[in-house]
């Protein structure tokens, strides 16, 4: 039987989210993809719902696609950036959210540099919390849009899918969310990167770990290429960006030895010429911009399914 309601109240991560919740979000997002193709891309589903977008870290794709999703659903949207707020005067996250809650809000989308910030907010407010990326922990809506893109472009059931993630698993919240979602849906998951960019205890995740990219790419249906997070490196973890590109970069030369129908993904922003070359990122096997389009549909689905006053999917 297909579920019509989520079992979760907040979306703080994909770890522990049951398969039927993930499948419901993906299926609901497919129906929103159709709405996004219409001349008038707006439905009244979240009329009267107030959503605060709380971005404590820079973002292009996630911030804009959440805002676009909220506006497409007719929600009332408030954007909160730290630079022009009393956070700069030392106000705590808890005080900030409690003051905003006093203005009567329903949902909060938060990006924060600290792992666990979204989970912490669930204990500070009655509003529904959606994690838009918290430190090195998780980025669940990115994980979900990655799953939707894989489902669309491989046309294989997840249980038959082999997904390789290349890059900085130590710092990447996207790898973690992809990993939990893919494992829950039964996919085979592998990661590849330098040992210095693997977290301690990586073997406990129950995935294949490679340090040789050509071997790792053999038989992969999807390669999801992660950004080298220059802002989160403690220094010395990667000898040089040129060396990283030579050893772990996705280049046209390297793709000659992979499956012809390999799907190439990247959550963005891209360091061109580092983790992926420009002709691959912009080439025929790349679905990077389709991931971005799916991001709006996934965020619409998450907002509707988690909203306290649910309406019908708008006609
Ligand atoms: N993929 C992603 O999270 O991009 P932004 O940092 O631009 O939101």
py3Dmol code that shows the C-alpha trace and the ligand (Angstrom):
import py3Dmol

protein = """\
ATOM      1  CA  UNK A   1       0.000   0.000   0.000  1.00  0.00           C
ATOM      2  CA  UNK A   2       1.387   3.438  -0.911  1.00  0.00           C
ATOM      3  CA  UNK A   3       1.825   5.807   2.050  1.00  0.00           C
ATOM      4  CA  UNK A   4       0.165   9.222   1.827  1.00  0.00           C
ATOM      5  CA  UNK A   5       1.667  10.736   4.990  1.00  0.00           C
ATOM      6  CA  UNK A   6       5.172  10.956   6.324  1.00  0.00           C
ATOM      7  CA  UNK A   7       6.088   9.263   9.576  1.00  0.00           C
ATOM      8  CA  UNK A   8       8.621  12.035  10.356  1.00  0.00           C
ATOM      9  CA  UNK A   9       7.669  15.461  11.784  1.00  0.00           C
ATOM     10  CA  UNK A  10      10.854  17.293  10.766  1.00  0.00           C
ATOM     11  CA  UNK A  11      13.486  16.684   8.093  1.00  0.00           C
ATOM     12  CA  UNK A  12      16.836  16.950   9.863  1.00  0.00           C
ATOM     13  CA  UNK A  13      18.606  14.138   7.985  1.00  0.00           C
ATOM     14  CA  UNK A  14      18.007  10.966   5.959  1.00  0.00           C
ATOM     15  CA  UNK A  15      19.587   8.681   8.532  1.00  0.00           C
ATOM     16  CA  UNK A  16      16.751   6.614   9.947  1.00  0.00           C
ATOM     17  CA  UNK A  17      14.078   7.905   7.544  1.00  0.00           C
ATOM     18  CA  UNK A  18      12.088   4.862   6.388  1.00  0.00           C
ATOM     19  CA  UNK A  19      12.002   3.825   2.722  1.00  0.00           C
ATOM     20  CA  UNK A  20       8.272   4.523   2.419  1.00  0.00           C
ATOM     21  CA  UNK A  21       8.792   8.151   3.508  1.00  0.00           C
ATOM     22  CA  UNK A  22      11.596   8.594   0.980  1.00  0.00           C
ATOM     23  CA  UNK A  23       9.508   7.002  -1.773  1.00  0.00           C
ATOM     24  CA  UNK A  24       6.516   9.211  -0.922  1.00  0.00           C
ATOM     25  CA  UNK A  25       8.687  12.343  -1.172  1.00  0.00           C
ATOM     26  CA  UNK A  26      10.156  11.204  -4.520  1.00  0.00           C
ATOM     27  CA  UNK A  27       6.729  10.352  -5.957  1.00  0.00           C
ATOM     28  CA  UNK A  28       5.238  13.641  -4.747  1.00  0.00           C
ATOM     29  CA  UNK A  29       8.176  15.529  -6.270  1.00  0.00           C
ATOM     30  CA  UNK A  30       7.444  13.891  -9.647  1.00  0.00           C
ATOM     31  CA  UNK A  31       3.973  15.448  -9.595  1.00  0.00           C
ATOM     32  CA  UNK A  32       5.503  18.854  -8.793  1.00  0.00           C
ATOM     33  CA  UNK A  33       7.957  18.472 -11.687  1.00  0.00           C
ATOM     34  CA  UNK A  34       4.904  18.463 -13.927  1.00  0.00           C
ATOM     35  CA  UNK A  35       3.579  21.665 -12.327  1.00  0.00           C
ATOM     36  CA  UNK A  36       6.966  23.344 -12.925  1.00  0.00           C
ATOM     37  CA  UNK A  37       6.565  22.731 -16.669  1.00  0.00           C
ATOM     38  CA  UNK A  38       3.247  24.602 -16.816  1.00  0.00           C
ATOM     39  CA  UNK A  39       2.994  28.207 -18.038  1.00  0.00           C
ATOM     40  CA  UNK A  40       1.639  29.231 -14.596  1.00  0.00           C
ATOM     41  CA  UNK A  41       3.881  27.465 -12.085  1.00  0.00           C
ATOM     42  CA  UNK A  42       1.934  28.293  -8.941  1.00  0.00           C
ATOM     43  CA  UNK A  43      -0.526  26.327  -6.816  1.00  0.00           C
ATOM     44  CA  UNK A  44      -2.397  27.414  -3.658  1.00  0.00           C
ATOM     45  CA  UNK A  45      -1.354  24.420  -1.528  1.00  0.00           C
ATOM     46  CA  UNK A  46       0.453  26.325   1.248  1.00  0.00           C
ATOM     47  CA  UNK A  47      -1.688  29.460   1.317  1.00  0.00           C
ATOM     48  CA  UNK A  48      -1.607  30.817   4.868  1.00  0.00           C
ATOM     49  CA  UNK A  49       1.541  28.894   5.867  1.00  0.00           C
ATOM     50  CA  UNK A  50       4.447  31.112   6.990  1.00  0.00           C
ATOM     51  CA  UNK A  51       7.965  29.842   6.319  1.00  0.00           C
ATOM     52  CA  UNK A  52      11.225  31.408   7.529  1.00  0.00           C
ATOM     53  CA  UNK A  53      14.407  30.717   5.577  1.00  0.00           C
ATOM     54  CA  UNK A  54      17.231  30.931   8.038  1.00  0.00           C
ATOM     55  CA  UNK A  55      20.608  30.882   6.224  1.00  0.00           C
ATOM     56  CA  UNK A  56      23.656  31.188   8.476  1.00  0.00           C
ATOM     57  CA  UNK A  57      26.005  30.044   5.672  1.00  0.00           C
ATOM     58  CA  UNK A  58      26.260  31.064   2.007  1.00  0.00           C
ATOM     59  CA  UNK A  59      24.081  29.203  -0.490  1.00  0.00           C
ATOM     60  CA  UNK A  60      22.888  29.682  -4.053  1.00  0.00           C
ATOM     61  CA  UNK A  61      21.015  26.540  -5.100  1.00  0.00           C
ATOM     62  CA  UNK A  62      19.430  25.499  -1.790  1.00  0.00           C
ATOM     63  CA  UNK A  63      18.375  28.980  -0.686  1.00  0.00           C
ATOM     64  CA  UNK A  64      16.904  29.982  -4.029  1.00  0.00           C
ATOM     65  CA  UNK A  65      15.189  26.665  -4.671  1.00  0.00           C
ATOM     66  CA  UNK A  66      13.594  26.591  -1.205  1.00  0.00           C
ATOM     67  CA  UNK A  67      12.360  30.146  -1.740  1.00  0.00           C
ATOM     68  CA  UNK A  68      11.126  29.310  -5.217  1.00  0.00           C
ATOM     69  CA  UNK A  69       9.399  26.153  -3.951  1.00  0.00           C
ATOM     70  CA  UNK A  70       7.681  28.127  -1.165  1.00  0.00           C
ATOM     71  CA  UNK A  71       6.491  30.813  -3.573  1.00  0.00           C
ATOM     72  CA  UNK A  72       5.290  28.241  -6.123  1.00  0.00           C
ATOM     73  CA  UNK A  73       3.190  26.786  -3.272  1.00  0.00           C
ATOM     74  CA  UNK A  74       1.811  30.241  -2.307  1.00  0.00           C
ATOM     75  CA  UNK A  75       3.348  30.231   1.194  1.00  0.00           C
ATOM     76  CA  UNK A  76       4.226  33.471   2.999  1.00  0.00           C
ATOM     77  CA  UNK A  77       8.023  33.610   2.898  1.00  0.00           C
ATOM     78  CA  UNK A  78      10.451  35.477   5.160  1.00  0.00           C
ATOM     79  CA  UNK A  79      14.191  35.394   4.440  1.00  0.00           C
ATOM     80  CA  UNK A  80      16.589  35.755   7.324  1.00  0.00           C
ATOM     81  CA  UNK A  81      20.302  36.384   6.741  1.00  0.00           C
ATOM     82  CA  UNK A  82      22.725  36.731   9.619  1.00  0.00           C
ATOM     83  CA  UNK A  83      24.676  39.729   8.278  1.00  0.00           C
ATOM     84  CA  UNK A  84      21.824  42.195   8.846  1.00  0.00           C
ATOM     85  CA  UNK A  85      20.408  40.610  12.011  1.00  0.00           C
ATOM     86  CA  UNK A  86      21.011  40.699  15.754  1.00  0.00           C
ATOM     87  CA  UNK A  87      23.043  37.482  15.431  1.00  0.00           C
ATOM     88  CA  UNK A  88      25.928  39.886  14.726  1.00  0.00           C
ATOM     89  CA  UNK A  89      25.298  41.347  18.254  1.00  0.00           C
ATOM     90  CA  UNK A  90      25.703  37.914  19.834  1.00  0.00           C
ATOM     91  CA  UNK A  91      22.076  36.707  19.993  1.00  0.00           C
ATOM     92  CA  UNK A  92      21.954  32.919  20.319  1.00  0.00           C
ATOM     93  CA  UNK A  93      20.289  30.560  17.862  1.00  0.00           C
ATOM     94  CA  UNK A  94      17.699  29.625  20.513  1.00  0.00           C
ATOM     95  CA  UNK A  95      16.820  33.243  21.335  1.00  0.00           C
ATOM     96  CA  UNK A  96      16.677  34.128  17.659  1.00  0.00           C
ATOM     97  CA  UNK A  97      14.279  31.312  16.787  1.00  0.00           C
ATOM     98  CA  UNK A  98      12.087  31.931  19.849  1.00  0.00           C
ATOM     99  CA  UNK A  99      11.716  35.598  18.917  1.00  0.00           C
ATOM    100  CA  UNK A 100      10.871  34.726  15.340  1.00  0.00           C
ATOM    101  CA  UNK A 101       8.417  32.078  16.553  1.00  0.00           C
ATOM    102  CA  UNK A 102       6.682  34.754  18.647  1.00  0.00           C
ATOM    103  CA  UNK A 103       5.766  36.395  15.332  1.00  0.00           C
ATOM    104  CA  UNK A 104       3.726  33.221  14.525  1.00  0.00           C
ATOM    105  CA  UNK A 105       5.500  31.064  11.994  1.00  0.00           C
ATOM    106  CA  UNK A 106       4.860  27.504  10.825  1.00  0.00           C
ATOM    107  CA  UNK A 107       8.048  26.183   9.258  1.00  0.00           C
ATOM    108  CA  UNK A 108      11.770  26.949   9.367  1.00  0.00           C
ATOM    109  CA  UNK A 109      14.379  26.084   6.775  1.00  0.00           C
ATOM    110  CA  UNK A 110      17.861  26.299   8.290  1.00  0.00           C
ATOM    111  CA  UNK A 111      21.390  26.155   6.946  1.00  0.00           C
ATOM    112  CA  UNK A 112      24.061  26.367   9.611  1.00  0.00           C
ATOM    113  CA  UNK A 113      27.786  25.680   9.901  1.00  0.00           C
ATOM    114  CA  UNK A 114      27.317  23.522  13.011  1.00  0.00           C
ATOM    115  CA  UNK A 115      26.404  19.853  12.701  1.00  0.00           C
ATOM    116  CA  UNK A 116      23.254  19.262  14.731  1.00  0.00           C
ATOM    117  CA  UNK A 117      21.871  22.816  14.452  1.00  0.00           C
ATOM    118  CA  UNK A 118      18.660  21.643  12.750  1.00  0.00           C
ATOM    119  CA  UNK A 119      18.069  18.885  15.292  1.00  0.00           C
ATOM    120  CA  UNK A 120      18.702  21.410  18.099  1.00  0.00           C
ATOM    121  CA  UNK A 121      16.049  23.759  16.678  1.00  0.00           C
ATOM    122  CA  UNK A 122      13.417  21.000  16.871  1.00  0.00           C
ATOM    123  CA  UNK A 123      13.800  21.284  20.653  1.00  0.00           C
ATOM    124  CA  UNK A 124      13.565  25.101  20.710  1.00  0.00           C
ATOM    125  CA  UNK A 125      10.382  25.703  18.699  1.00  0.00           C
ATOM    126  CA  UNK A 126       7.063  24.121  17.733  1.00  0.00           C
ATOM    127  CA  UNK A 127       7.660  25.026  14.081  1.00  0.00           C
ATOM    128  CA  UNK A 128       8.484  22.287  11.558  1.00  0.00           C
ATOM    129  CA  UNK A 129      12.239  22.230  10.842  1.00  0.00           C
ATOM    130  CA  UNK A 130      13.826  21.410   7.494  1.00  0.00           C
ATOM    131  CA  UNK A 131      17.596  21.056   7.397  1.00  0.00           C
ATOM    132  CA  UNK A 132      19.169  22.872   4.425  1.00  0.00           C
ATOM    133  CA  UNK A 133      22.669  21.646   5.378  1.00  0.00           C
ATOM    134  CA  UNK A 134      24.271  21.575   8.834  1.00  0.00           C
ATOM    135  CA  UNK A 135      28.046  21.579   8.969  1.00  0.00           C
ATOM    136  CA  UNK A 136      29.509  18.218   7.981  1.00  0.00           C
ATOM    137  CA  UNK A 137      26.400  16.316   9.144  1.00  0.00           C
ATOM    138  CA  UNK A 138      23.638  16.100   6.506  1.00  0.00           C
ATOM    139  CA  UNK A 139      21.927  17.895   3.621  1.00  0.00           C
ATOM    140  CA  UNK A 140      18.758  15.831   3.298  1.00  0.00           C
ATOM    141  CA  UNK A 141      16.958  17.723   0.526  1.00  0.00           C
ATOM    142  CA  UNK A 142      20.127  17.497  -1.600  1.00  0.00           C
ATOM    143  CA  UNK A 143      20.176  13.753  -0.868  1.00  0.00           C
ATOM    144  CA  UNK A 144      16.546  13.456  -1.950  1.00  0.00           C
ATOM    145  CA  UNK A 145      17.021  15.433  -5.162  1.00  0.00           C
ATOM    146  CA  UNK A 146      20.039  13.257  -5.931  1.00  0.00           C
ATOM    147  CA  UNK A 147      17.899  10.130  -5.439  1.00  0.00           C
ATOM    148  CA  UNK A 148      15.174  11.530  -7.710  1.00  0.00           C
ATOM    149  CA  UNK A 149      17.745  12.360 -10.408  1.00  0.00           C
ATOM    150  CA  UNK A 150      19.264   8.870 -10.194  1.00  0.00           C
ATOM    151  CA  UNK A 151      15.815   7.286 -10.458  1.00  0.00           C
ATOM    152  CA  UNK A 152      14.954   9.377 -13.523  1.00  0.00           C
ATOM    153  CA  UNK A 153      18.219   8.961 -15.399  1.00  0.00           C
ATOM    154  CA  UNK A 154      19.216   5.355 -14.741  1.00  0.00           C
ATOM    155  CA  UNK A 155      15.688   3.923 -15.051  1.00  0.00           C
ATOM    156  CA  UNK A 156      16.808   1.118 -12.736  1.00  0.00           C
ATOM    157  CA  UNK A 157      15.308   0.138  -9.389  1.00  0.00           C
ATOM    158  CA  UNK A 158      17.530   1.264  -6.532  1.00  0.00           C
ATOM    159  CA  UNK A 159      18.266  -2.328  -5.548  1.00  0.00           C
ATOM    160  CA  UNK A 160      20.032  -2.817  -8.916  1.00  0.00           C
ATOM    161  CA  UNK A 161      21.910   0.489  -8.808  1.00  0.00           C
ATOM    162  CA  UNK A 162      25.621   0.905  -8.144  1.00  0.00           C
ATOM    163  CA  UNK A 163      26.441   4.472  -7.072  1.00  0.00           C
ATOM    164  CA  UNK A 164      29.961   5.792  -6.633  1.00  0.00           C
ATOM    165  CA  UNK A 165      30.590   8.993  -4.695  1.00  0.00           C
ATOM    166  CA  UNK A 166      33.972  10.578  -5.263  1.00  0.00           C
ATOM    167  CA  UNK A 167      35.583  13.110  -3.003  1.00  0.00           C
ATOM    168  CA  UNK A 168      35.689  14.498   0.457  1.00  0.00           C
ATOM    169  CA  UNK A 169      33.597  12.178   2.610  1.00  0.00           C
ATOM    170  CA  UNK A 170      35.178  13.636   5.724  1.00  0.00           C
ATOM    171  CA  UNK A 171      33.506  17.019   5.227  1.00  0.00           C
ATOM    172  CA  UNK A 172      30.652  16.252   2.817  1.00  0.00           C
ATOM    173  CA  UNK A 173      27.157  16.413   4.256  1.00  0.00           C
ATOM    174  CA  UNK A 174      25.856  15.521   0.775  1.00  0.00           C
ATOM    175  CA  UNK A 175      27.695  12.184   0.763  1.00  0.00           C
ATOM    176  CA  UNK A 176      26.194  11.357   4.149  1.00  0.00           C
ATOM    177  CA  UNK A 177      22.631  12.113   3.068  1.00  0.00           C
ATOM    178  CA  UNK A 178      23.054  10.281  -0.251  1.00  0.00           C
ATOM    179  CA  UNK A 179      24.556   7.354   1.596  1.00  0.00           C
ATOM    180  CA  UNK A 180      21.717   6.970   4.094  1.00  0.00           C
ATOM    181  CA  UNK A 181      19.045   7.387   1.422  1.00  0.00           C
ATOM    182  CA  UNK A 182      20.683   4.957  -1.017  1.00  0.00           C
ATOM    183  CA  UNK A 183      21.303   2.326   1.638  1.00  0.00           C
ATOM    184  CA  UNK A 184      17.700   2.550   2.844  1.00  0.00           C
ATOM    185  CA  UNK A 185      16.467   2.021  -0.719  1.00  0.00           C
ATOM    186  CA  UNK A 186      18.780  -0.966  -1.211  1.00  0.00           C
ATOM    187  CA  UNK A 187      21.366   0.488  -3.637  1.00  0.00           C
ATOM    188  CA  UNK A 188      25.002  -0.586  -3.682  1.00  0.00           C
ATOM    189  CA  UNK A 189      27.152   2.357  -2.558  1.00  0.00           C
ATOM    190  CA  UNK A 190      30.864   3.014  -2.886  1.00  0.00           C
ATOM    191  CA  UNK A 191      33.054   5.995  -2.054  1.00  0.00           C
ATOM    192  CA  UNK A 192      36.419   6.918  -3.497  1.00  0.00           C
ATOM    193  CA  UNK A 193      38.884   9.555  -2.344  1.00  0.00           C
ATOM    194  CA  UNK A 194      42.218  10.038  -0.658  1.00  0.00           C
ATOM    195  CA  UNK A 195      42.521   8.388   2.775  1.00  0.00           C
ATOM    196  CA  UNK A 196      43.022  11.874   4.288  1.00  0.00           C
ATOM    197  CA  UNK A 197      39.474  12.813   3.194  1.00  0.00           C
ATOM    198  CA  UNK A 198      37.765   9.719   4.629  1.00  0.00           C
ATOM    199  CA  UNK A 199      36.223   9.975   8.097  1.00  0.00           C
ATOM    200  CA  UNK A 200      37.474   7.811  10.938  1.00  0.00           C
ATOM    201  CA  UNK A 201      35.493   4.553  11.037  1.00  0.00           C
ATOM    202  CA  UNK A 202      34.411   4.750   7.392  1.00  0.00           C
ATOM    203  CA  UNK A 203      34.305   0.936   7.269  1.00  0.00           C
ATOM    204  CA  UNK A 204      31.412   0.962   9.740  1.00  0.00           C
ATOM    205  CA  UNK A 205      29.147   2.546   7.091  1.00  0.00           C
ATOM    206  CA  UNK A 206      28.923  -0.809   5.268  1.00  0.00           C
ATOM    207  CA  UNK A 207      30.011   0.592   1.901  1.00  0.00           C
ATOM    208  CA  UNK A 208      32.873  -0.144  -0.476  1.00  0.00           C
ATOM    209  CA  UNK A 209      35.807   2.245   0.013  1.00  0.00           C
ATOM    210  CA  UNK A 210      38.284   2.823  -2.832  1.00  0.00           C
ATOM    211  CA  UNK A 211      41.378   4.945  -3.183  1.00  0.00           C
ATOM    212  CA  UNK A 212      41.875   4.148  -6.884  1.00  0.00           C
ATOM    213  CA  UNK A 213      39.348   5.943  -9.078  1.00  0.00           C
ATOM    214  CA  UNK A 214      39.626   3.788 -12.212  1.00  0.00           C
ATOM    215  CA  UNK A 215      38.881   0.646 -10.192  1.00  0.00           C
ATOM    216  CA  UNK A 216      36.036   2.377  -8.356  1.00  0.00           C
ATOM    217  CA  UNK A 217      34.395   3.527 -11.599  1.00  0.00           C
ATOM    218  CA  UNK A 218      34.201  -0.004 -13.015  1.00  0.00           C
ATOM    219  CA  UNK A 219      30.547  -1.036 -13.204  1.00  0.00           C
ATOM    220  CA  UNK A 220      29.196   2.163 -11.627  1.00  0.00           C
ATOM    221  CA  UNK A 221      25.802   3.340 -12.964  1.00  0.00           C
ATOM    222  CA  UNK A 222      26.164   6.775 -11.373  1.00  0.00           C
ATOM    223  CA  UNK A 223      29.119   8.823 -10.230  1.00  0.00           C
ATOM    224  CA  UNK A 224      28.259  11.676  -7.878  1.00  0.00           C
ATOM    225  CA  UNK A 225      31.267  13.985  -7.740  1.00  0.00           C
ATOM    226  CA  UNK A 226      31.744  15.983  -4.558  1.00  0.00           C
ATOM    227  CA  UNK A 227      33.277  19.414  -4.327  1.00  0.00           C
ATOM    228  CA  UNK A 228      36.629  19.780  -2.621  1.00  0.00           C
ATOM    229  CA  UNK A 229      35.480  21.987   0.257  1.00  0.00           C
ATOM    230  CA  UNK A 230      38.298  24.497   0.286  1.00  0.00           C
ATOM    231  CA  UNK A 231      36.623  26.392   3.157  1.00  0.00           C
ATOM    232  CA  UNK A 232      36.513  23.306   5.425  1.00  0.00           C
ATOM    233  CA  UNK A 233      40.039  21.941   4.883  1.00  0.00           C
ATOM    234  CA  UNK A 234      42.186  22.070   7.999  1.00  0.00           C
ATOM    235  CA  UNK A 235      45.214  22.308   5.700  1.00  0.00           C
ATOM    236  CA  UNK A 236      47.407  19.633   4.202  1.00  0.00           C
ATOM    237  CA  UNK A 237      44.622  17.096   3.555  1.00  0.00           C
ATOM    238  CA  UNK A 238      45.117  17.385  -0.214  1.00  0.00           C
ATOM    239  CA  UNK A 239      48.703  17.872  -1.485  1.00  0.00           C
ATOM    240  CA  UNK A 240      47.613  20.238  -4.302  1.00  0.00           C
ATOM    241  CA  UNK A 241      44.509  20.827  -6.390  1.00  0.00           C
ATOM    242  CA  UNK A 242      46.401  19.837  -9.549  1.00  0.00           C
ATOM    243  CA  UNK A 243      47.431  16.563  -7.891  1.00  0.00           C
ATOM    244  CA  UNK A 244      43.841  15.973  -6.770  1.00  0.00           C
ATOM    245  CA  UNK A 245      42.594  16.478 -10.338  1.00  0.00           C
ATOM    246  CA  UNK A 246      45.187  14.041 -11.677  1.00  0.00           C
ATOM    247  CA  UNK A 247      44.288  11.329  -9.133  1.00  0.00           C
ATOM    248  CA  UNK A 248      40.593  11.833  -8.378  1.00  0.00           C
ATOM    249  CA  UNK A 249      39.310  14.248 -11.032  1.00  0.00           C
ATOM    250  CA  UNK A 250      36.551  13.117 -13.397  1.00  0.00           C
ATOM    251  CA  UNK A 251      38.113  13.765 -16.795  1.00  0.00           C
ATOM    252  CA  UNK A 252      37.080  12.838 -20.335  1.00  0.00           C
ATOM    253  CA  UNK A 253      40.104  10.564 -20.590  1.00  0.00           C
ATOM    254  CA  UNK A 254      39.048   8.645 -17.499  1.00  0.00           C
ATOM    255  CA  UNK A 255      35.469   8.229 -18.769  1.00  0.00           C
ATOM    256  CA  UNK A 256      36.714   6.266 -21.810  1.00  0.00           C
ATOM    257  CA  UNK A 257      37.062   3.265 -19.491  1.00  0.00           C
ATOM    258  CA  UNK A 258      33.606   3.500 -17.843  1.00  0.00           C
ATOM    259  CA  UNK A 259      30.120   2.370 -18.855  1.00  0.00           C
ATOM    260  CA  UNK A 260      28.854   4.385 -21.808  1.00  0.00           C
ATOM    261  CA  UNK A 261      25.623   5.192 -19.969  1.00  0.00           C
ATOM    262  CA  UNK A 262      27.333   6.337 -16.753  1.00  0.00           C
ATOM    263  CA  UNK A 263      25.294   9.192 -15.235  1.00  0.00           C
ATOM    264  CA  UNK A 264      27.440  12.072 -13.944  1.00  0.00           C
ATOM    265  CA  UNK A 265      26.203  14.195 -11.054  1.00  0.00           C
ATOM    266  CA  UNK A 266      27.575  16.988  -8.873  1.00  0.00           C
ATOM    267  CA  UNK A 267      25.657  18.876  -6.148  1.00  0.00           C
ATOM    268  CA  UNK A 268      27.436  22.168  -6.926  1.00  0.00           C
ATOM    269  CA  UNK A 269      29.086  24.545  -6.626  1.00  0.00           C
ATOM    270  CA  UNK A 270      31.690  23.065  -8.988  1.00  0.00           C
ATOM    271  CA  UNK A 271      35.434  23.592  -8.777  1.00  0.00           C
ATOM    272  CA  UNK A 272      36.046  23.233 -12.517  1.00  0.00           C
ATOM    273  CA  UNK A 273      39.368  21.588 -13.293  1.00  0.00           C
ATOM    274  CA  UNK A 274      39.663  20.198  -9.762  1.00  0.00           C
ATOM    275  CA  UNK A 275      37.129  17.455  -8.998  1.00  0.00           C
ATOM    276  CA  UNK A 276      35.571  17.561 -12.487  1.00  0.00           C
ATOM    277  CA  UNK A 277      36.710  18.930 -15.834  1.00  0.00           C
ATOM    278  CA  UNK A 278      34.598  21.472 -17.688  1.00  0.00           C
ATOM    279  CA  UNK A 279      33.996  19.282 -20.757  1.00  0.00           C
ATOM    280  CA  UNK A 280      32.617  16.521 -18.498  1.00  0.00           C
ATOM    281  CA  UNK A 281      30.523  18.847 -16.307  1.00  0.00           C
ATOM    282  CA  UNK A 282      28.948  20.371 -19.425  1.00  0.00           C
ATOM    283  CA  UNK A 283      28.994  17.149 -21.475  1.00  0.00           C
ATOM    284  CA  UNK A 284      26.218  14.783 -22.609  1.00  0.00           C
ATOM    285  CA  UNK A 285      26.448  12.414 -19.634  1.00  0.00           C
ATOM    286  CA  UNK A 286      26.102  15.210 -17.075  1.00  0.00           C
ATOM    287  CA  UNK A 287      22.727  15.744 -15.358  1.00  0.00           C
ATOM    288  CA  UNK A 288      23.992  18.484 -13.051  1.00  0.00           C
ATOM    289  CA  UNK A 289      21.460  21.126 -14.074  1.00  0.00           C
ATOM    290  CA  UNK A 290      18.648  18.558 -13.952  1.00  0.00           C
ATOM    291  CA  UNK A 291      19.593  18.030 -10.313  1.00  0.00           C
ATOM    292  CA  UNK A 292      18.984  21.748  -9.796  1.00  0.00           C
ATOM    293  CA  UNK A 293      15.543  21.590 -11.426  1.00  0.00           C
ATOM    294  CA  UNK A 294      14.681  18.532  -9.336  1.00  0.00           C
ATOM    295  CA  UNK A 295      15.739  20.509  -6.270  1.00  0.00           C
ATOM    296  CA  UNK A 296      12.708  22.791  -6.569  1.00  0.00           C
ATOM    297  CA  UNK A 297      10.322  19.836  -6.964  1.00  0.00           C
ATOM    298  CA  UNK A 298      11.853  17.943  -4.024  1.00  0.00           C
ATOM    299  CA  UNK A 299      11.644  20.989  -1.771  1.00  0.00           C
ATOM    300  CA  UNK A 300       8.021  21.551  -2.797  1.00  0.00           C
ATOM    301  CA  UNK A 301       7.275  17.922  -1.907  1.00  0.00           C
ATOM    302  CA  UNK A 302       9.023  18.132   1.480  1.00  0.00           C
ATOM    303  CA  UNK A 303       7.262  21.384   2.367  1.00  0.00           C
ATOM    304  CA  UNK A 304       3.802  20.086   1.443  1.00  0.00           C
ATOM    305  CA  UNK A 305       4.227  16.731   3.163  1.00  0.00           C
ATOM    306  CA  UNK A 306       5.620  18.293   6.360  1.00  0.00           C
ATOM    307  CA  UNK A 307       3.377  21.365   6.509  1.00  0.00           C
ATOM    308  CA  UNK A 308       1.205  21.574   9.632  1.00  0.00           C
ATOM    309  CA  UNK A 309      -1.903  22.484   7.642  1.00  0.00           C
ATOM    310  CA  UNK A 310      -1.838  20.271   4.612  1.00  0.00           C
ATOM    311  CA  UNK A 311      -3.893  21.058   1.583  1.00  0.00           C
ATOM    312  CA  UNK A 312      -4.342  19.067  -1.575  1.00  0.00           C
ATOM    313  CA  UNK A 313      -1.769  18.961  -4.318  1.00  0.00           C
ATOM    314  CA  UNK A 314      -2.905  21.995  -6.323  1.00  0.00           C
ATOM    315  CA  UNK A 315      -4.577  21.533  -9.678  1.00  0.00           C
TER     316      UNK A 315
END
"""
ligand_1 = """\
8
LIG
N 24.274 21.990 -3.425
C 24.241 23.024 -2.563
O 23.952 22.865 -1.392
O 24.530 24.244 -3.136
P 24.431 25.632 -2.342
O 25.524 25.639 -1.302
O 24.643 26.690 -3.397
O 23.089 25.723 -1.717
"""
view = py3Dmol.view(width=600, height=400)
view.addModel(protein, "pdb")
view.setStyle({"model": 0}, {"cartoon": {"style": "trace"}})
view.addModel(ligand_1, "xyz")
view.setStyle({"model": 1}, {"stick": {}})
view.zoomTo()
view.show()
